[in-house]
Amino acid sequence: MSVLEAPVGARVTYPQPDPFRRAVSAAVSEHLRAEGIVARGGVRLWVKAAAIAAWVAGSYVVLVWVPLHPVAAALATVSLGLAGAVVGMSVKHDAVHQAFSHRPGVNSAVAHVGSLYGLTVGWWREKHNRLHHGFTNVAGLDDDLDIGRLARLAPGQTWRPWHRGQHVYLWALYPFLALGQVVGADLQFVLFGRIGPHQVAEPGLARSAALLVEKLSGLALLIGLGLVWHPWPHVLAVLVGVYLVGGLALALTFVVEHTVDTSTFPVVDPVRGTVARSRSEATVRGSANLATHSRLLSWYVGSLNHHIEHHLFPTLPHVQLRRIAPVVRRACLDHGLPYQEFPTLRSALAAHHRFLRGLGRPPTPSGALDPAPHGPAA
């Protein structure tokens, strides 16, 4: 058995050996060698990062120093918000996964540059790498599924009467995702070393002070220069607008990867802490790809629409995920695993809507986990 230590002290074990993991890893490694694909870093990744930096800088310069009509200012705000989301998905995300370089120091530097919008690297690493990738779709451990009592995103979570409307009201709340992370979730990590209910770091004054400097330095730059040239209400309006636009882009990208009507949720034996399926198999069954034919969407979301490939090979630069997709698909089919893929973003969002509506219904009287098509147990 392979053992993963949960931050709350629980021990969750996945069965070993994992024949699918061995097979897909061998096939992808051979493909990378045959095609000469770099396993980390690469010119394409750095060129894209430079283009994104130019997008962010250009939008910011226009907002601060170019006299704009209110409509033009709104468009520039949207541009900066969309660019900020790309920084998270295509730059910081790869850097935290150690994909920008074989050198940890380079990855750390890039990740910290990507903290311009006020989210610390440590919070991202603990929440995303450790909790989400380590316990994908495991209710109570995968923090991406936990938004409190507001919604029910896994069959094992407690149902409440207002969840009947979650397929309606959550869409209006998704734009506030990034803003809530900056002023809520990440701040909780900075001050108390917690992510949701999980104690992931020892709190301390020196630690919190260092993280606050990291968190606020980029924001101070963004806001400070704006205040020199513009009234504070205008700067505040633009800042909130940037977070709302970026938050919506991030939400619409991430929510459709694991919470659609094809998603499964591993069940942990409450006594032994065991999961029936291997980690890689559970990950594939709980993930979905979408609109992988769209190069524009792939560019914008950092190839997170190739989500199955990303979860299986998180340290591979996102610009290479498209090239290993046929190999991963073939391995999944050879091992009898579903390779879930939605042809368009619209179809994926529709599946997420069905998922929310299904889990918003009261659980069955027997107390069993909800059956397909709205979130089967794995």
Phi, psi and omega per residue, in radians:
M1 nan 2.389 3.000
S2 -1.596 2.439 -3.018
V3 -2.012 2.307 3.024
L4 -2.016 2.284 3.128
E5 -1.563 2.041 3.065
A6 -1.301 2.536 3.139
P7 -1.032 -0.407 -3.132
V8 -1.537 0.088 3.077
G9 1.683 -0.129 3.121
A10 -1.283 2.618 3.084
R11 -1.907 2.091 3.117
V12 -1.990 2.156 -3.090
T13 -2.004 2.398 3.044
Y14 -1.888 2.494 -3.077
P15 -1.164 2.530 3.037
Q16 -2.254 2.638 0.044
P17 -1.283 2.910 -3.114
D18 -2.090 1.506 -3.061
P19 -1.068 -0.616 3.123
F20 -1.131 -0.740 3.132
R21 -1.041 -0.772 -3.138
R22 -1.126 -0.760 -3.073
A23 -1.176 -0.823 -3.093
V24 -1.217 -0.602 3.105
S25 -1.149 -0.754 3.122
A26 -1.126 -0.744 -3.121
A27 -1.151 -0.735 -3.137
V28 -1.218 -0.696 3.104
S29 -1.054 -0.755 3.109
E30 -1.120 -0.699 3.126
H31 -1.138 -0.717 3.114
L32 -1.081 -0.745 3.123
R33 -1.150 -0.780 -3.091
A34 -1.135 -0.637 -3.089
E35 -1.614 -0.086 -3.122
G36 1.171 0.606 -3.115
I37 -1.517 2.254 -3.136
V38 -1.262 2.411 -3.087
A39 -1.379 -0.437 3.093
R40 -2.566 2.595 3.097
G41 1.221 -2.543 -3.122
G42 1.927 2.678 -3.072
V43 -1.086 -0.711 -3.082
R44 -1.049 -0.668 -3.123
L45 -1.140 -0.741 -3.115
W46 -1.269 -0.632 3.085
V47 -1.116 -0.746 3.114
K48 -1.116 -0.739 3.119
A49 -1.049 -0.687 3.111
A50 -1.137 -0.690 3.121
A51 -1.136 -0.695 3.117
I52 -1.158 -0.728 3.108
A53 -1.050 -0.698 3.110
A54 -1.146 -0.658 3.099
W55 -1.097 -0.834 3.127
V56 -1.071 -0.868 -3.092
A57 -1.103 -0.733 -3.141
G58 -1.103 -0.773 3.129
S59 -1.103 -0.711 -3.107
Y60 -1.197 -0.769 3.128
V61 -1.051 -0.754 3.121
V62 -1.084 -0.760 -3.118
L63 -1.133 -0.678 -3.037
V64 -1.486 -0.747 -2.932
W65 -1.987 -0.103 3.126
V66 -1.812 2.186 3.075
P67 -1.092 2.160 -3.033
L68 -2.197 2.505 2.918
H69 -1.181 2.616 -3.121
P70 -0.903 -0.649 3.128
V71 -1.161 -0.750 3.107
A72 -1.139 -0.646 3.100
A73 -1.125 -0.674 3.101
A74 -1.119 -0.710 3.124
L75 -1.156 -0.691 3.105
A76 -1.159 -0.609 3.073
T77 -1.119 -0.762 3.076
V78 -1.052 -0.737 3.133
S79 -1.064 -0.766 -3.137
L80 -1.189 -0.625 3.094
G81 -1.160 -0.758 3.109
L82 -1.133 -0.691 3.112
A83 -1.133 -0.687 3.117
G84 -1.078 -0.672 3.103
A85 -1.128 -0.658 3.119
V86 -1.155 -0.645 3.072
V87 -0.974 -0.774 -3.138
G88 -1.180 -0.757 -3.025
M89 -1.427 -0.546 -3.009
S90 -1.922 -0.303 -3.096
V91 -2.010 -1.164 -3.083
K92 -1.083 -0.688 -3.117
H93 -1.031 -0.846 3.125
D94 -1.141 -0.701 -3.095
A95 -1.135 -0.735 3.130
V96 -1.168 -0.494 3.063
H97 -1.472 0.126 3.119
Q98 1.122 0.561 -3.077
A99 -1.698 -0.222 -3.087
F100 -1.331 -0.463 -3.060
S101 -2.822 2.785 2.998
H102 -1.287 -0.239 -3.102
R103 -1.656 2.049 -3.131
P104 -0.989 -0.630 -3.139
G105 -1.099 -0.639 3.103
V106 -1.164 -0.788 3.108
N107 -1.054 -0.717 3.139
S108 -1.117 -0.741 -3.138
A109 -1.107 -0.778 3.132
V110 -1.124 -0.729 -3.137
A111 -1.079 -0.685 -3.132
H112 -1.269 -0.584 3.034
V113 -1.092 -0.595 3.113
G114 -1.307 0.053 3.118
S115 -1.561 0.261 -3.077
L116 -0.927 -0.561 -3.034
Y117 -1.622 0.197 2.973
G118 1.619 0.437 3.071
L119 -2.060 2.133 -3.048
T120 -1.278 2.654 3.135
V121 -1.137 -0.708 -3.114
G122 -1.081 -0.752 3.108
W123 -1.059 -0.807 -3.116
W124 -1.071 -0.764 -3.097
R125 -1.122 -0.783 -3.113
E126 -1.199 -0.801 -3.093
K127 -1.208 -0.800 -3.014
H128 -1.525 -0.990 -3.065
N129 -1.197 -0.851 -3.001
R130 -1.412 -0.838 -3.060
L131 -1.490 -0.860 -3.068
H132 -1.276 -0.893 3.140
H133 -1.267 -0.594 -3.125
G134 -1.268 -0.536 -3.065
F135 -2.362 0.902 -3.039
T136 -0.960 2.128 3.085
N137 1.126 0.323 3.041
V138 -1.587 1.904 -3.103
A139 -1.044 2.308 -3.123
G140 1.684 -0.308 3.131
L141 -2.107 -0.724 3.075
D142 -1.350 1.825 -3.032
D143 -1.178 -0.315 3.106
D144 -1.124 -0.363 3.136
L145 -1.547 -0.127 -2.995
D146 -1.851 1.829 2.992
I147 -2.133 0.657 3.075
G148 1.246 -2.610 -3.130
R149 -1.395 -0.062 -3.041
L150 -1.098 -0.657 -3.070
A151 -2.614 2.831 3.081
R152 -1.981 1.918 -3.040
L153 -1.993 0.158 3.071
A154 -2.658 2.557 -3.105
P155 -1.016 -0.534 -3.101
G156 -1.384 -0.079 -3.133
Q157 -1.465 2.693 -3.115
T158 -1.171 2.315 3.085
W159 -1.525 2.437 3.069
R160 -2.258 2.656 -3.002
P161 -0.957 -0.640 -3.085
W162 -1.247 -0.188 3.100
H163 -1.152 -0.268 3.078
R164 -1.001 -0.493 -3.111
G165 -1.816 0.206 -3.037
Q166 -1.151 -0.474 3.127
H167 -1.237 -0.135 3.086
V168 -1.848 -0.950 -2.980
Y169 -1.342 -0.416 -3.123
L170 -1.137 -0.549 3.129
W171 -1.079 -0.604 3.126
A172 -1.304 -0.353 -3.102
L173 -1.645 -0.323 -3.096
Y174 -0.998 -0.636 3.115
P175 -1.058 -0.352 -3.098
F176 -1.534 0.108 -3.092
L177 -1.001 -0.962 -3.071
A178 -1.132 -0.745 3.139
L179 -1.071 -0.721 3.112
G180 -1.150 -0.605 3.110
Q181 -1.179 -0.703 -3.091
V182 -1.205 -0.834 -3.037
V183 -1.620 -0.149 -3.103
G184 -2.120 -1.360 -2.989
A185 -1.061 -0.850 -3.118
D186 -1.202 -0.629 3.120
L187 -1.141 -0.632 3.061
Q188 -1.085 -0.695 3.099
F189 -1.154 -0.741 -3.116
V190 -1.100 -0.816 -3.024
L191 -1.459 -0.616 -2.992
F192 -2.157 -0.060 3.137
G193 1.214 0.478 -3.074
R194 -2.070 2.566 2.942
I195 -2.181 1.860 -3.024
G196 1.043 -2.242 -3.141
P197 -1.494 -0.002 -3.004
H198 -1.692 2.223 3.029
Q199 -1.524 1.836 -3.032
V200 -1.851 -0.180 3.135
A201 -2.644 2.668 3.117
E202 -1.368 2.094 -3.141
P203 -1.202 2.659 3.132
G204 -3.029 2.688 -3.075
L205 -1.107 -0.813 -3.116
A206 -1.115 -0.748 3.113
R207 -1.068 -0.841 -3.119
S208 -1.101 -0.692 3.141
A209 -1.103 -0.774 3.134
A210 -1.108 -0.733 -3.140
L211 -1.213 -0.598 3.085
L212 -1.131 -0.676 3.075
V213 -1.067 -0.793 3.102
E214 -1.060 -0.780 -3.064
K215 -1.177 -0.696 -2.983
L216 -1.656 -0.279 -3.058
S217 -1.115 -0.806 3.118
G218 -1.141 -0.738 3.115
L219 -1.105 -0.671 3.124
A220 -1.080 -0.681 3.104
L221 -1.156 -0.835 -3.137
L222 -1.045 -0.821 -3.064
I223 -1.381 -0.701 -3.046
G224 -1.053 -0.835 3.129
L225 -1.110 -0.644 3.117
G226 -1.117 -0.680 -3.121
L227 -1.199 -0.433 3.093
V228 -1.141 -0.575 -2.999
W229 -1.935 -0.220 -3.032
H230 -2.432 2.691 3.069
P231 -1.096 2.595 -3.065
W232 -1.073 -0.593 3.105
P233 -1.084 -0.626 3.127
H234 -1.174 -0.745 -3.136
V235 -1.114 -0.750 3.138
L236 -1.098 -0.727 -3.139
A237 -1.096 -0.732 3.127
V238 -1.162 -0.749 -3.122
L239 -1.065 -0.819 3.123
V240 -1.098 -0.730 3.117
G241 -1.056 -0.721 3.111
V242 -1.054 -0.786 -3.127
Y243 -1.190 -0.638 3.142
L244 -1.178 -0.757 3.131
V245 -1.160 -0.848 3.125
G246 -1.099 -0.689 3.126
G247 -1.093 -0.704 3.116
L248 -1.127 -0.762 3.129
A249 -1.072 -0.759 3.132
L250 -1.145 -0.758 -3.104
A251 -1.104 -0.816 -3.096
L252 -1.169 -0.394 3.080
T253 -1.398 -0.840 -2.998
F254 -1.426 -0.567 -3.029
V255 -1.230 -0.420 -3.062
V256 -1.561 -0.001 -3.090
E257 -1.518 -0.502 -3.068
H258 -2.290 -0.129 -3.096
T259 -2.199 1.222 3.056
V260 -2.230 3.050 -3.019
D261 -1.325 0.078 2.995
T262 -1.834 -0.087 -3.045
S263 -1.232 2.558 3.013
T264 -2.081 2.797 -3.032
F265 -2.299 1.963 -3.107
P266 -1.003 2.400 3.113
V267 -1.763 2.179 3.141
V268 -1.671 2.192 3.073
D269 -1.060 2.110 -3.036
P270 -1.158 -0.363 -3.117
V271 -1.628 -0.896 -3.062
R272 -1.623 -0.247 -3.134
G273 1.205 0.503 -3.080
T274 -1.804 2.657 3.054
V275 -1.980 2.434 -3.031
A276 -1.193 -0.681 -3.070
R277 -1.790 2.739 3.108
S278 -1.119 2.798 -3.098
R279 -1.059 -0.795 -3.102
S280 -1.168 -0.683 3.122
E281 -1.163 -0.755 3.109
A282 -1.084 -0.646 3.138
T283 -1.141 -0.778 3.134
V284 -1.100 -0.771 -3.117
R285 -1.173 -0.409 -3.126
G286 -1.691 0.058 -3.075
S287 -2.076 2.856 3.108
A288 -2.612 2.536 3.019
N289 -1.675 2.834 3.100
L290 -2.641 2.421 3.036
A291 0.770 0.834 -3.080
T292 -1.243 -0.238 3.087
H293 -1.310 -0.310 -3.071
S294 -1.491 1.857 3.130
R295 -1.208 -0.553 3.114
L296 -1.145 -0.818 3.114
L297 -1.111 -0.745 3.128
S298 -1.041 -0.728 3.126
W299 -1.098 -0.785 -3.043
Y300 -1.192 -0.762 -3.035
V301 -1.605 0.222 3.137
G302 1.104 0.651 -3.141
S303 1.004 0.368 3.044
L304 -1.215 -0.176 2.987
N305 -1.271 -0.286 2.927
H306 -1.614 1.096 -2.937
H307 -1.337 -0.551 3.093
I308 -1.091 -0.807 3.128
E309 -1.101 -0.714 -3.133
H310 -1.102 -0.742 -3.104
H311 -1.215 -0.560 3.107
L312 -1.336 -0.556 -3.090
F313 -2.348 1.195 -3.026
P314 -1.168 -0.375 -3.125
T315 -1.569 -0.042 3.082
L316 -1.375 2.303 3.128
P317 -0.931 2.422 -3.029
H318 -1.090 -0.440 -3.131
V319 -1.214 -0.180 -3.141
Q320 -1.786 -0.106 -3.041
L321 -1.110 -0.647 3.116
R322 -1.027 -0.593 -3.024
R323 -1.345 -0.373 3.102
I324 -1.726 -0.087 -3.056
A325 -0.997 -0.788 3.131
P326 -1.060 -0.605 3.134
V327 -1.191 -0.755 3.141
V328 -1.159 -0.739 3.134
R329 -1.043 -0.786 -3.126
R330 -1.108 -0.708 3.118
A331 -1.122 -0.715 3.109
C332 -1.067 -0.815 -3.119
L333 -1.154 -0.661 3.128
D334 -1.107 -0.494 -3.113
H335 -1.804 0.238 3.070
G336 1.214 0.438 3.136
L337 -1.734 2.442 3.103
P338 -1.229 2.304 3.078
Y339 -1.856 1.563 -3.001
Q340 -1.360 2.229 3.130
E341 -2.588 2.258 3.081
F342 -1.704 2.346 -3.033
P343 -1.198 -0.467 -3.104
T344 -2.403 2.810 3.050
L345 -1.094 -0.659 -3.129
R346 -1.073 -0.749 -3.137
S347 -1.174 -0.590 3.107
A348 -1.205 -0.727 3.112
L349 -1.141 -0.629 3.082
A350 -1.123 -0.678 3.103
A351 -1.164 -0.637 3.075
H352 -1.147 -0.685 3.107
H353 -1.069 -0.770 3.114
R354 -1.113 -0.680 3.122
F355 -1.065 -0.847 3.140
L356 -1.065 -0.743 -3.132
R357 -1.153 -0.686 3.137
G358 -1.133 -0.808 3.139
L359 -1.310 -0.209 3.068
G360 -1.387 -0.240 3.089
R361 -1.340 2.645 3.095
P362 -1.037 2.481 3.100
P363 -1.075 2.829 3.119
T364 -1.139 2.579 -3.100
P365 -0.982 -0.479 -3.113
S366 -1.254 -0.271 -3.128
G367 1.482 0.080 3.133
A368 -1.204 2.753 3.084
L369 -1.135 2.586 -3.096
D370 -1.055 2.365 3.108
P371 -1.415 3.001 3.001
A372 -1.034 2.717 0.157
P373 -1.704 0.326 -3.113
H374 -2.062 1.080 3.004
G375 1.699 1.163 -3.136
P376 -1.208 2.737 3.009
A377 -1.393 2.594 -3.121
A378 -1.726 nan nan
